[in-house]
Amino acid sequence: MTTIAVLGAGKIGEALLSGLLHSGWKPEELLFTERHPERAAELTDQYGVAGVEIADAAKRADVLVVAVKPQDIHPVLDELAPLVGTESLIVSLCAGLPTSLYERKLPAGVPVVRVMPNTPMVVNEAMSAVSPGTHATAEHVALVKEMLSSVGQVIEVPEKQQDAVTALSGSGPAYFFFLVEAMIDAGILLGLPRAVAEKLIIQSAVGAAKMLAETGEHPVILREAVTSPAGTTINAIRELEKHGVRAALLAAIEAARDRSVELGK
């Protein structure tokens, strides 16, 4: 029996607990840590999973999933260092933090797998990228993939690509939400009630994403299918290009990548 402890039961941590339970893990095989007692009690009531201190989690769990904010990592690793060994597997969900940080702060030989998930994990539609550290084996990676597949899709990438993954899919949902927000505002500007604009845009976004996922067509082909000669769509595309939307998006993702690199230093 593999016992998994989630250190930090925020939105991502809670989503992983929920996904693991729905995938067949039993409540007694799971643990979590949470600084706020009220929040811990709520999660235990909802999921039947025990909330524990970090020291207890380290003693009882085979897999420790670190889901705290990057700026909070050092106190957590300081507490874990005397408690874990090579029999423990550390799974990091912290944006920007390399496996080398964990390997430096924890005892020699402790296996670490770095993961960049994203917030659609809360609806079981996450995109997670995993990268093994120096001491993580294929079996460790397989276990992490099994865990994460309970809340979405998983790919394995070299760790040197993780900052790009963070910028693209880790932050990616925010870009889509930003675009949807702007399109809803445009609908209101054109005279539509907010509720109508929201319904139109959200379903359009869902449908477009499903077409991308299920048809296998390149996005250029799908866009061209909507873009008639001298029609409304090509006029809109011309304005987007005129205002540098493509260039702005490229620059934004590069900026997110650069920040991820900074967090890892």
C-alpha positions as CSV (number, residue, x, y, z in Angstrom):
1,M,0.0,0.0,0.0
2,T,1.4,3.4,-1.0
3,T,0.5,6.2,1.4
4,I,0.5,9.7,-0.1
5,A,0.8,12.9,1.9
6,V,0.0,16.3,0.3
7,L,1.9,19.0,2.1
8,G,-0.2,22.1,1.6
9,A,-3.9,21.6,0.9
10,G,-4.7,24.7,-1.1
11,K,-6.7,24.5,-4.3
12,I,-4.2,22.3,-6.2
13,G,-3.5,20.1,-3.1
14,E,-7.2,19.6,-2.5
15,A,-7.8,18.9,-6.2
16,L,-5.2,16.2,-6.1
17,L,-6.7,14.6,-3.0
18,S,-10.1,14.6,-4.6
19,G,-8.8,13.1,-7.8
20,L,-6.9,10.4,-6.0
21,L,-10.0,9.4,-4.0
22,H,-12.1,9.2,-7.2
23,S,-9.4,7.1,-8.8
24,G,-9.6,4.5,-6.1
25,W,-7.1,5.5,-3.4
26,K,-8.7,5.0,0.0
27,P,-8.9,7.8,2.6
28,E,-6.6,5.9,4.9
29,E,-3.9,5.8,2.2
30,L,-3.9,9.6,2.0
31,L,-2.8,12.4,4.4
32,F,-2.6,16.2,4.1
33,T,-1.1,19.1,6.0
34,E,-2.8,22.5,6.4
35,R,-1.7,25.4,8.6
36,H,-5.2,26.6,9.3
37,P,-7.2,24.3,11.7
38,E,-10.6,25.3,10.4
39,R,-9.6,24.5,6.8
40,A,-8.1,21.2,7.9
41,A,-11.3,20.2,9.7
42,E,-13.4,21.1,6.6
43,L,-11.2,18.9,4.4
44,T,-11.4,16.0,6.8
45,D,-15.1,16.3,7.0
46,Q,-15.5,16.4,3.2
47,Y,-13.0,13.7,2.2
48,G,-12.4,11.6,5.3
49,V,-8.7,12.2,5.0
50,A,-6.6,12.9,8.1
51,G,-4.9,16.2,8.5
52,V,-1.5,15.9,10.2
53,E,1.7,17.8,10.9
54,I,4.6,17.7,8.5
55,A,6.6,15.5,10.9
56,D,3.8,12.9,11.1
57,A,3.3,13.0,7.3
58,A,7.0,12.3,6.8
59,K,6.9,9.3,9.1
60,R,3.8,7.8,7.7
61,A,3.8,8.5,4.0
62,D,5.8,6.9,1.2
63,V,5.1,9.8,-1.2
64,L,5.3,13.5,0.0
65,V,3.7,15.9,-2.5
66,V,5.0,19.4,-1.8
67,A,2.2,21.8,-2.8
68,V,3.2,24.9,-0.9
69,K,3.9,28.3,-2.4
70,P,7.5,28.6,-3.8
71,Q,8.4,31.3,-1.2
72,D,7.4,28.9,1.6
73,I,9.6,26.0,0.5
74,H,12.7,26.5,2.7
75,P,11.0,26.0,6.1
76,V,9.2,22.9,4.8
77,L,12.5,21.4,3.5
78,D,14.3,22.3,6.8
79,E,11.6,20.4,8.7
80,L,11.7,17.4,6.3
81,A,15.5,17.1,6.1
82,P,16.0,15.1,9.3
83,L,12.9,13.0,8.7
84,V,13.2,11.6,5.2
85,G,15.5,9.1,3.5
86,T,15.9,7.3,0.2
87,E,12.8,5.3,0.8
88,S,10.7,8.5,0.5
89,L,9.6,10.0,-2.8
90,I,9.3,13.8,-3.0
91,V,7.0,15.2,-5.6
92,S,7.3,18.9,-6.1
93,L,4.3,20.9,-7.4
94,C,6.1,24.2,-6.8
95,A,6.5,26.5,-9.8
96,G,10.1,27.3,-10.7
97,L,11.8,25.2,-8.1
98,P,14.4,22.7,-9.5
99,T,14.9,19.2,-8.3
100,S,18.5,20.2,-7.4
101,L,17.1,22.5,-4.6
102,Y,15.4,19.5,-3.0
103,E,18.5,17.3,-3.5
104,R,20.7,19.9,-1.9
105,K,18.5,20.5,1.1
106,L,17.5,16.8,1.7
107,P,19.6,13.8,2.5
108,A,21.7,12.3,-0.3
109,G,19.9,9.9,-2.6
110,V,16.3,11.1,-1.8
111,P,14.3,10.7,-5.1
112,V,12.6,13.9,-6.4
113,V,10.1,14.3,-9.2
114,R,9.3,17.8,-10.4
115,V,5.8,18.5,-11.6
116,M,4.2,21.5,-13.3
117,P,0.4,21.2,-13.1
118,N,-2.2,23.8,-13.8
119,T,-5.5,24.9,-12.1
120,P,-7.9,22.9,-14.3
121,M,-6.9,20.2,-11.9
122,V,-9.9,21.3,-9.9
123,V,-12.2,20.0,-12.7
124,N,-10.0,17.0,-13.5
125,E,-8.7,18.6,-16.7
126,A,-5.1,19.4,-15.6
127,M,-2.1,19.4,-17.9
128,S,0.8,18.2,-15.9
129,A,4.4,17.9,-17.0
130,V,6.8,15.7,-14.9
131,S,10.6,15.6,-14.8
132,P,12.7,13.1,-12.7
133,G,15.6,14.3,-10.6
134,T,18.9,12.7,-10.3
135,H,17.8,9.8,-8.0
136,A,14.2,9.2,-9.3
137,T,13.8,5.9,-11.1
138,A,11.4,4.9,-13.9
139,E,9.2,3.3,-11.2
140,H,9.0,6.6,-9.3
141,V,8.0,8.5,-12.5
142,A,5.4,5.9,-13.3
143,L,3.8,6.3,-9.9
144,V,3.7,10.0,-10.2
145,K,2.1,9.7,-13.6
146,E,-0.5,7.4,-12.2
147,M,-1.3,9.8,-9.4
148,L,-1.6,12.8,-11.8
149,S,-3.6,11.0,-14.4
150,S,-6.4,11.0,-11.8
151,V,-6.8,14.8,-12.4
152,G,-6.0,15.2,-16.1
153,Q,-3.4,14.5,-18.6
154,V,0.4,14.0,-18.0
155,I,3.5,14.2,-20.1
156,E,7.2,13.7,-19.3
157,V,9.7,16.4,-20.3
158,P,13.4,17.0,-19.6
159,E,13.7,19.3,-16.5
160,K,15.4,22.0,-18.6
161,Q,12.1,22.5,-20.4
162,Q,10.1,23.0,-17.1
163,D,10.4,26.8,-17.1
164,A,8.9,26.9,-20.6
165,V,6.2,24.5,-19.5
166,T,5.4,26.8,-16.5
167,A,5.1,29.8,-18.8
168,L,3.0,28.0,-21.3
169,S,0.6,25.6,-19.6
170,G,1.2,26.4,-15.9
171,S,0.2,30.0,-16.5
172,G,-1.8,29.2,-19.6
173,P,-5.3,29.1,-18.1
174,A,-4.8,32.8,-17.0
175,Y,-4.2,33.8,-20.6
176,F,-7.4,32.2,-21.7
177,F,-9.4,33.7,-18.8
178,F,-8.0,37.1,-19.7
179,L,-9.1,36.7,-23.3
180,V,-12.5,35.5,-22.3
181,E,-12.9,38.4,-20.0
182,A,-12.0,40.8,-22.8
183,M,-14.4,39.1,-25.2
184,I,-17.3,39.3,-22.7
185,D,-16.5,43.0,-22.2
186,A,-16.7,43.4,-26.0
187,G,-20.1,41.8,-26.1
188,I,-21.3,44.2,-23.5
189,L,-19.9,47.1,-25.5
190,L,-21.8,45.8,-28.5
191,G,-25.1,45.9,-26.5
192,L,-25.5,42.4,-25.2
193,P,-26.4,41.7,-21.6
194,R,-23.5,40.3,-19.6
195,A,-25.2,36.9,-19.0
196,V,-25.8,36.5,-22.7
197,A,-22.2,37.5,-23.6
198,E,-20.8,35.1,-21.0
199,K,-22.9,32.2,-22.3
200,L,-21.9,32.9,-25.9
201,I,-18.1,33.2,-25.2
202,I,-17.7,30.4,-22.6
203,Q,-19.5,27.8,-24.8
204,S,-17.5,29.1,-27.8
205,A,-14.3,28.5,-25.8
206,V,-15.4,25.0,-24.7
207,G,-16.4,24.1,-28.3
208,A,-13.2,25.5,-29.8
209,A,-11.0,23.6,-27.3
210,K,-12.9,20.4,-28.0
211,M,-12.4,20.8,-31.7
212,L,-8.6,21.3,-31.2
213,A,-8.5,18.2,-28.9
214,E,-10.7,15.9,-31.0
215,T,-10.1,16.8,-34.7
216,G,-6.3,16.7,-34.6
217,E,-6.3,19.7,-37.0
218,H,-3.7,22.4,-36.8
219,P,-5.2,25.6,-35.2
220,V,-4.4,27.5,-38.4
221,I,-6.6,25.1,-40.4
222,L,-9.5,25.5,-37.9
223,R,-9.1,29.3,-37.9
224,E,-9.1,29.4,-41.7
225,A,-12.3,27.4,-41.7
226,V,-14.0,30.3,-39.9
227,T,-12.4,33.0,-42.0
228,S,-14.4,33.7,-45.1
229,P,-13.0,36.0,-47.8
230,A,-14.0,39.6,-47.1
231,G,-16.0,38.4,-44.2
232,T,-16.4,39.5,-40.6
233,T,-13.7,37.2,-39.1
234,I,-10.9,38.3,-41.4
235,N,-11.6,41.9,-40.5
236,A,-11.3,41.0,-36.8
237,I,-8.1,39.1,-37.4
238,R,-6.6,42.1,-39.2
239,E,-7.3,44.3,-36.2
240,L,-5.7,41.7,-33.8
241,E,-2.6,41.7,-36.0
242,K,-2.6,45.5,-36.3
243,H,-2.6,45.8,-32.5
244,G,0.2,43.2,-32.1
245,V,-1.8,40.7,-30.1
246,R,0.4,37.8,-31.3
247,A,3.6,39.6,-30.5
248,A,2.2,40.6,-27.1
249,L,1.3,37.0,-26.3
250,L,4.8,35.8,-27.2
251,A,6.4,38.5,-25.0
252,A,4.0,37.6,-22.1
253,I,4.9,33.9,-22.2
254,E,8.6,34.8,-22.4
255,A,8.2,37.0,-19.3
256,A,6.5,34.2,-17.4
257,R,9.4,31.9,-18.4
258,D,11.9,34.4,-17.1
259,R,10.1,34.7,-13.8
260,S,10.1,30.9,-13.4
261,V,13.9,30.9,-14.0
262,E,14.2,33.6,-11.3
263,L,12.2,31.6,-8.8
264,G,14.6,28.7,-9.2
265,K,17.7,30.7,-8.3
